Amino acid sequence: MIEDISCKKNHGAFKIILICFVASLAGLLFGMDTGIISGALPFLAKEFSATVFTQECIVSAVLLGAAIGTIGCGFISNRFGRKNILLSAAIIFIIASALCYIATFPVELICFRFLIGIAVGFAAFNAPLYLAEIAPRRIRGALISFYQTMVNVGILAALLTDTYFTYTGSWRSMLGALAIPAILMFIGVIFLFKSPRWLVLVNRKEEAKKVLNSIRNDKNEVEVELAEIESIVKEKNSGFNLFKTNKNFRKAIYLGIAIQVAQQITGINIMFYYAPKVFQSLGFSSGVAQMWGGVILGVTFLIFGIIAIFFIDKCGRKPLLYWGAALMGIPFLVLAFLLHIGMTTTLTQYSAVGCLVIFMAAFGISAGPIAWTICSEICPLKGRGFGMACSTTSNWVTNLIIGLTFLTVINSIGSEATFLLLGVINIALILLYYFFTPETKDVSLEQLEMNLMNGVKLRNIGK
């Protein structure tokens, strides 16, 4: 009997790991698209004689598509299920990547990258939501952090791909490479379970029970979890109606939006969309040197994203957010000072690179994974789709604004003032995390929901 129980536990754990890996391929694609454009941009800009504004549009087309794709994703995710939306995202990725490869005009490229943005919006919305709803509570943070780690893997893969094709200048191969992981994702998602919480939401309790029996350790755990889910589903209002009628739910929505905006204004995607420009401002004039600088940042991001998996459910969300904000802000302030005194020596150049490495490490273990984790945890089941749509859309809108304006800003006020501003912003984010953000580790989604809907102060719903 003991051996049977042990085998069941191992079997269930293996299924969870496999599910997590397949769902997180959405993160891999998200990351690859984030990182791939930085290497392609100088070459396609030269081929098309693209202006600064056209370059910003090519970068930002994905972000606009992601924002639009996310807006309606709450409704369609509840209507068709998390798994089916992930399948749709994979199909769009495959088609749009192939179209980018054959684009002959900047307008075409902008349109095709807009389609990729739709897929990114679908994937970035549904993958963390799916993982939160299928994961055991004790490792929920780790599994969602693994999604962010796969984003980091995708970014690094993109930077390495860019670096490889930099020697030939083939930006088409850079953009077309996205189709390969998209095909793998499509094949993998076909075999995923449907979310048990979504199944209960659409009155398919027996299917939900079968899924839980397949991925949980024992029947008692399944019965308790299923009972908790059913009790939550009794809430009559959902989505926007719940937002209109319940002030506690509105607070969770506003916090989710604030956390996602905070993640973007750290400056993280500036490092990936415009890595060559950033390294050029630090005195690295060679295109190959700029790309290898981006690879260094990508490796750092990946390593510390992996570290986050092991600490997010042990240390908790808030301590990592505090330390992360401080360790993102201080390097930018130091970098601004180095730019002020001048990048005239090798020592100052490599010190500046060290500042960027520290920033990437801090983001990788804090705001990167934790923003997605908390946003997928704090909203009630019947409002989770709507809540994730609001927070994820705010992420993409902020991302869009940054993508559209960064080149203009850094050309207008200079690198020194830009990094000084980023340093101040990051340190100021500690206030958001201290006064409004709850600690959610080791608490079930249903308990978080009950505390929230019973009017417990937002920062305390995890207690």
Secondary structure, DSSP 8 states (H G I E B T S, - for coil): -HHHHHHHHHHHHHHHHHHHHHHHHHHHHHHHHHHHHHHHHHHHHHHHT--HHHHHHHHHHHHHHHHHHHHTHHHHHHHH-HHHHHHHHHHHHHHHHHHHHH--SHHHHHHHHHHHHHHHHHHHHHHHHHHHHHS-GGGHHHHHHHHHHHHHHHHHHHHHHHHHHHTTT-HHHHHHTTHHHHHHHHHHHHT----HHHHHHTT-HHHHHHHHHHHSS-HHHHHHHHHHHHHHHT-S--HHHHHHH-HHHHHHHHHHHHHHHHHHHTTHHHHHHTHHHHHHHTT---HHHHHHHHHHHHHHHHHHHHHHHHHTTTT-HHHHHHHHHHHHHHHHHHHHHHHHH-S-SHHHHHHHHHHHHHHHHHHHHTHHHHHHHHHHHSS-HHHHHHHHHHHHHHHHHHHHHHHHHHHHHHHHHHHHHHHHHHHHHHHHHHHHHHHH----TT--HHHHHHHHHTT--GGGTT-
